Amino acid sequence: MIQELLKESFGIQENLVQKIAKIEELLMERFHEIDEIKQYNQYKVLKAMQESRLSDQHFNWTTGYGYNDIGREKIEEIYAKVFKAEDAIVRPTIANGTHALSLCLSGLLHSGDEMVAVTSKPYDTLDEVIGIRGTYKGSLKNLGVTYKQVDFKEDGNVDFDRINEVVTEKTTLVYVQRSTGYSFRPAVDIQTIEKIVQLVKGKNKDIICMVDNCYGEFLEHREPTEVGVDVLAGSLIKNPGGGIVLTGGYIVGKSDLIEQISYRLTSPGIGKECGLTFGLSRQMFQGLFLAPHIVSEAIKGAVFCAKLFEEMGYEVKPKYNDMRSDIIQQVKLGSKEKVIAFCKGIQAAAPVDSYVSPEPWEMPGYNDPVIMAAGAFIQGSSIELSADAPIRPPYIVYYQGGLTYEHAKLGALIALQNINNL
């Protein structure tokens, strides 16, 4: 019955429909592993809410300065517990993940300090924040912060020998990007992050270890702050928002660092004591509660996509049975036309704006034209099914999200069919 529906309602070709059952049979053990991690994280979130004595009174909101906003204080308390951190900032006024990361960097780094990115160049949108490109006078470079970079080894793994050479006791902050970004490599897993922290702290225990946690929340049993990371940040319209938070970002870490960062969030002397949640606290609580389940659905979709495209002869990373530390599935397609066809397929599978045809464009913050497909209930929500790619060789598309496994699976099927029809 389902196979007939896929063919009649969505035009999925018979040969692809026939592949579904065989692929899913092969994925049963992998799905079981994903469900085990989901359960662990679900109970971790639940326990944090219970220990914090969450009540419906925390769903109310204040006005003006937001003094004594008990909902805001409670969501930050719960985030700190979930991530095993000392303190947190969780705000709808943080525009996106890049904003959260920028707050951390600008709050913690000053003239004469040194930042070392040990997982190659950070995501493109941080280029102008750091001063890698652009002429923004407020960049870290123009404020007197020195930037160094340790690239991955040719096999895509972290270069610990080079980190040992570049990071010194004079380094102020070591930066780790957990997700793949626009590269073709494995995401940086928690075990690797732990080794980075141990190496860096061996140089100088006061070096700040910071992680860009975007796309990585609830992928493993532990979060970076559980293995010695001092501060991490992410977006609420990615994993931890559970697909229902309208906007915002979070930062968790050591209390003294959170205080410094809070002065960038508002101003020195005020910090995190002010700032409205604009009635979004209930959504932030509920989104966090749903997040482990939603993330597991997205991972299952990525695993299905990996196996489907691998069966068709495409190089994928990670493979379906690889350990994952972010929700992103990379597929090397080899041509501009296939990348565009893939993204058009994801868009056609969307519940929102399915009739729209995405095209590459010069998107602010990126070096190359970028195509983005996302028919989401929340604009830019990367935990909802989406795909994007810079239009540059070797033409890799990045597929992520899916509030339900069924939707993620459909997107992968239509994307492949579009490519086959070229």
N, C-alpha and C positions, 0 to 999 in steps of 0.2 A: 504493500500500500504506500509506504514512504517512497519507495523507488519510483512508483508511478507518479506520485505528487511532484517529485523533483524533476521528472521528465516533462510532465504536462504544465506545471506552473512556472518552472524556472528554465525550461529548455535544456536541462543537462543531458548530454549525449549518453547513449546507452553504454558505450565502452567505459565512460567515467563512473556511471552509476554502478556498474558491475565491480569496479575496483573498491568501492567503499567498504563492503563487508569483509573482504580479504585484508584490507589495510587495518581496519578496526580490530580484527581478530589478532593481528600481530601486535597491536598496541595495548592489549588488555593488561599485561604485566606492567608496562610503563604507566598506564593510567592508575593502576593500583598504588604505585609509588607516589604519584602526584597526590592522590587522595590521602595518603598517610601524612604527608607534609601539611596538607590543608587542615586535617583534623588537629594536628599539633598546634598550628598557628591560630586556629579558631578558638581552641581552649585557652591559649595564652591571652588572646584579646578579651575573651569572656572573663577570665580571672582578674585581669587588670580593671575592668569595669566594676566587678563586684567588690574588689578591694578598695576601690575609690568611692564606693557608695554612691554610684550614679543614680540620680532620681529625675523624674520629669520636671522638677523645678529648675534643672540645669538647661532645659530647652527654652527658657524665656530669655529675653534680651533687654539690654539697657539702651540709653540714648546718649547723645553728646560725647563726653570724654570716654565713656565706658568704664568708669570707676566701679569696682566691686561687681564686675560681670562674672557671676559664679559659673556660668556656662563656659565662658572662655577659660577661666582658671581650671575647670574640671577637665576639659578636653586636653589641655596642656599637661595636666597631671597624668592622665591616662596614657597619652603618647609617651611620656617619659617612662612609665611603667612597662609598656609594651616593648619599647626599644631598649630597656634596661639602662636608661640614661638618668642623669641627675635632674635635668630640666628640659623644657621644650618651648618652642614658639609655634603655634598653629593658628594661622590667620587667613581669612578670606581676602585680606588686603595685600597679600603676597601674590603678585600677578601670575607667576608661573614658576617652573623649576629653575630657569635661568635667574629669575629675580631672587629666589631663595639662596642660590649659590653665590650670587653677587653680593647679597647682604652679608653672608659669611666671610667672603674674601675681603670685602671693604671694611668690615668690622674688626677683622683680626690682623690685617696686614697694614703696616705703616712705612714711611720713608726709611730706607736702609734695610728693610726686611727682605728675605729671600723665599720665594715660592718655587717648589720643584714638583712638576707634574710627572709622576712615575709610571703612568699608564698612557704614554704618548700624549699627543695634543688633545686637550679637552674638546668637547662638542663645539661645533662651529659658532654657536651663539655666544660663546664666552670669549671669542677672539678679541672683540673690541673692549670687553671688560678688562681683560688682562693687558691688552695693548699689543697683541700679536699682529694685528692689522688695524687700520683706521686711525683717525687723528683726534679721537675724543680726549679732551684735556683732563677728564676725570678718571682715565684708565689707571690701572695699577702701575703701569710703566711710567706714566707721566707724573704719578705721585711719588715715584722714587723706589718702587718695589722691583727687585730683580727677579726675573723669571728664567728658570731652566727646565729642561724637558728630557725625560728618559723614554726613548721609543721602545716599542715591543721588539722582541727578537723576530727573526724572519718567520718562525713557526707560529707567531701570534701570542706567545707566552711572555710573561713579565720577565724583564732582564734584571735579575737580582744582582749580578756582578756589576752592572753599570750603575744601579741604584747605590750600591756600596761605594762606588767611586764619586758619584755626583753629590749625594747627600752628605753633608758634614755637620759637625756640631754647631756651625753657624747658621744652618738652615732654620727658617722660622716655621714653615708650613709645608707639609707633603700632601699632595692632592692625588686622589684616586678616583677615577671614573669607573663605576661598576659595569655599566652597560656598554654595548659594543659601539654605540654611536654610528657614524657612517663609515664603518670599517668591516672587514671580513675576518673576524677572529672570534674566539670564545669570549663570553662575558667573564669578568673577574669574579671568581667565586670567593666565598667567605674564608675558606682555608688559605687561599692565596693572600687575601687581605690581611689575615692574621700573621702570615709570614712577613709581609711588608712592614706591619706595625712593629714586630719584634726586631727586625733589622734596623728600622729607623730609631726606635726608642733605645736601642743599644748604642747608637751614636750620641744621643742626647735625649734624656727622658722628657725634656720640656718642648721638644719639637711637636707641633700640632699636627695630628693626623686627621685629615678631612676626607670624606667620601661623598661623591655625587651618587645618591642612592636611587635616582630615577629609574623606573622600570624594574627594580630589583626587590622591592618589599614583598615578603612572604613567599619567596621562591625557595628558601631553605629554612632549616630549623632555627638558625641564628641570624641576627642582624649584625652589621659591622660594629655597632657600639658594644656588642657582647664579646668582641675579641680585641678590645683595646683602642678602637677608634675614638677620637676625642669629640668630633662633631660630624654630623651628616645632615643632608638636606634632600628634599624631594618635593613633588607636586601632588596636590590633592585631586587633580583630575587625571592622575595615573593610578597606580595600584591602591594606595591606602584610602582613596575616596570611594572605593566600591562602586563606581559608576553613577553615584547619585549626588555627590558634592558638586556644587555649581562652579566653584573657583577656589583658588587658594594654594598655599604651600606650607611646609612644615620644616622645622629645624630642631634637632635634638642633640644633646651632648652634655658636656661638663657645665656646671652652673656658672662658673666664672666666664667661660667663653660665650654662653648664651646671653649673659648680661652685656658683654661687649657688643655682641651682634644686635641686641635689642636697642642699643643706642643709635644704630644705623636704621633700624626699623622705624623708630620715632625720632627721639633726640636724646642727647646726654641729659641725665637727670630724670628723665621720664621713663625710658626703656619700655618694658612690656606691661607697665601698669595701666596704660591707656590703649584704646583701640577697640572699636565695635566689632561684633561678629555678625551684625545685621540680620539677626534671626536665623542664621545658618547653623547654629550649634547642633540642633537635632540631626540635621543631615550629616554633619561631620561625625557625630557619634554613630549614627546608623550606618553610614558609609564604611567607617572603620570596622564595625561589627561584621558587615558583609564582605569585606575585602578578602579575607583568606579564601572564601568560596569563589568569588568572582575571579580572583587571580588564577585559581586552579582551572577554571573553565577556559580562560585565555591560554594557559599553558597547554592544555589538551588540544586546543585548536592549532597552536603552533607546532605541536608534535605531529598532528595529522598532516598539516601543510608540508612539513619536512619530509615525511614519508611519501606523500603523494608526488611531490616534485622530484624526489630522489628516484622514484620508480620510473619517472619519465626521462631520466638521464641528466637532470640538472644537479649541479654542485650546490649543496646546502650546508649551512652552519648555524646552529649546531645540528648534528644528525638526530634522528628521532629518538635514539636511545642514549644520547649524551646527557650528562648532568647539565642543568641549566641554572644560571644565576641572574637572568633577566627574561622578560617575556617576548623578546624580539626574535623573529625568525628571519634569517638572511637567505636569499635565494639569488644565486648568480645566474642572470638570464642572458647576458652576452650581447644585447642590442638595445638601443633606445626604443625601438618599436615594441619589443617584448615588455619592457618596463612600463611603458604607457598602457599597453593592453592589460597587463596585470592590474595596475591601479584602477583602470576603468572597470575591471571585473569586480574588484572590491567595492567600488562605488555602486555598481549595479546591484550588489547584494545587500545594500544598506536599507534600514527601515526609514531613514530620513534622507531626502535628496537623492533617492536612487536614480532619478531621471537626469541628474547632472553629469556632465562629462568632464572629468578633471584634465587639465593640461599643465605642462611645465611652465613655471614663471620665475621671475627674478625676485625671490622672497627675501625680505630684509634679514640680515644676519648670516646669510649663506654665500659661499663663494661661487656656486654653480646654480643654474636653473634647477628648481626642485619641483617635483610633482607630488601632490598629496591627495589621497583619497580618504574621505572620512564622512560618512553619513551618520553623524552622532546626535544623540539627544542633548549633549553638552559640547559646545564648540571646542574643538581641539582636544577632546578627551581621548587619551592614548590607551586607556583601559577598554574603551569601546573599539570595535574592529576598525582598523585603519591600515593604510600602507603608504609609504612614501619612499622617495629615492632622489638623490642628486643625479642629474643627467650627465654622467661622466663614466668613462670606461673604468672597470669592466662591467658596468651596468648591473649593479646589485640592487635588488629591491628589499625593503625592510617592512615586514608584515608583523603586526602586533595587535593584541587585544581581542576582545570578544566577550560580551557580558554573558553569553551562553555558548557552549561548545557547538551546538547545532548551527548557530549563526556563523561562527568562525569557520566551520567546516564548509558551509555553503559558499562563503567568500572565496576560499581556496579553490573550490571546484569551478566556480565561474571564472576566476582569474586564469586558471589553467585552460579552460575551454576557449577563452578569448585568445590566448596565445596560440592554441592549436588551429584557430580559425584564420590566423594571419596568412 
